[in-house]
Amino acid sequence: MRDIAALSVSGQVVLLRADLNVPLDGPEITDDGRIRASLPTIRKLAGTGARVLICAHLGRPKGGSLAERMAGGPSLAPVAARLAELLGQPVPLAQDVVGESAAAVAAGLADGDVALLENVRFEPAETSKDDTERAALAARLAALASLYVGDGFGALHRKHASVYDLPELLPHAAGDLVLAELAVLRRLTGSPDRPYVVVLGGAKPSDKLPVISNLLGVADRLLIGGGMSYTFLAASGYEVGKSLLEADKIDEVRAVMAEAGRRGVQIVLPVDLVGAVEFGPDAEHAVFPVTAFPADRESLDMGPATRALFAGQLADARTVFWNGPVGVFEFPAFSAGTRAVAEAIAAVDGFTVVGGGDSAAAVRRLGIAEDSFSHISTGGGASLEFLEGATLPGVAALETDS
């Protein structure tokens, strides 16, 4: 896989596929971590005289046509504004993806300029399963530039036009962010320093069962929290009340737990839970041991005994991978578990990786110093699929010669 140094970018329009898929509250960006993570590659290209044309997606626009999707949004306008602030230079936003506005913006770039195409997912062909439709969009994107740099790590697990089909059409290289992310993941799946502890949270075990199965051959301990832990607890015979539960995955969870036992991999589950009368930021709540959780309550966080248990299991770790909050951290009353996990990982004297997505957002929202961790990933789904052992389409595309 070539890096940017392999390309002669000065004076060339470089189409940079970045991951600027930030969370929004109306027009406000609530976490600009992905934008900031993209800055080094953008600055490197612009600083060496490239004319940087950024292609990125935002959310999942609804509608079957370009017009419907553009009318419904979300637009990349807030991202362009924030990117301009961080770069200290104008970042014009095209009013379309591959239309007249995009062509005009690309043609108007001077050396060192940076511009942004509108949300690439406004084009239905971007995410099409039809190879011909995707290829047609990729050809229109390729016509805007002479070189391609893939730096959108969070989208590399998608077989999308701008990620998978486009690199075949232009001389291409991987951006610094992608190279750094892959180096981290290969370290986690190669010969990690031990003990190697994986902390998995988030909503559903179905999202992570393949990852867990693959990690059983690498990790020493798996700490399971958050919404997915309730299915594990139910599979172990505990009452979980109205908590999030994937009843149809209980048999698969039992099989994974049995396989972990055969391999000598420890799976650690919560021993107490914060049970609320309803889902809400101010819901009445109390702590219950998992052996006596009420049938009419919903767990929104782990309890103090579990926080201490998880911290103890992390204390001697030399390698840690964490993906998924272990409670509803967006509600202050139910953020203690996620905070405790983050602080315990931050205190580890070893290689620590926060696996992107909500975990990265939680670190920033809870005010924990980002430099307390060895690496904070920008791609939750991409990280998980890599750890699952899957071939990422975007990685395969960047590895081809062109």
Number of C-alpha atoms within 10 A of each C-alpha: 14 16 16 18 11 12 16 13 21 16 16 20 25 28 31 29 25 29 25 28 24 21 19 16 8 9 13 12 14 13 18 18 20 23 19 14 19 22 17 13 20 23 16 15 26 21 14 14 19 26 28 31 28 24 23 24 25 21 17 14 22 17 15 11 13 17 11 13 20 20 14 12 17 22 23 24 19 17 24 24 14 17 23 16 12 12 14 9 12 14 22 18 25 24 19 20 24 22 14 12 16 22 19 13 19 26 13 11 19 16 18 21 22 30 24 27 28 27 28 25 25 30 23 18 23 24 20 15 12 10 14 11 15 23 22 16 23 24 18 15 23 22 15 20 20 15 22 30 29 32 27 27 30 24 29 29 23 17 20 24 27 34 30 25 22 28 29 19 17 19 18 29 26 28 28 20 22 24 17 13 20 16 11 20 18 13 13 22 17 10 10 16 14 15 18 23 25 24 24 26 23 22 22 19 26 15 14 20 17 17 20 23 17 15 21 22 13 19 23 20 23 24 20 24 29 27 26 25 27 30 27 30 23 19 19 14 10 15 18 26 17 18 22 18 21 18 13 10 17 18 13 15 23 17 14 19 21 13 14 21 13 10 12 14 19 16 18 18 21 25 17 21 28 23 30 24 16 17 17 13 15 12 15 13 17 13 17 18 17 20 13 12 20 18 12 13 21 21 31 30 29 30 25 18 15 22 23 15 16 23 19 12 16 25 15 15 22 17 25 28 21 23 24 27 30 32 27 25 24 15 15 11 18 26 20 21 27 27 22 19 22 24 17 18 28 24 15 19 13 19 21 26 23 29 25 26 24 20 25 26 24 22 24 15 15 16 10 15 11 14 9 16 22 16 18 25 27 29 25 20 21 24 26 21 18 18 20 18 13 13 13 18 18 28 22 14 23 27 15 13 13 12
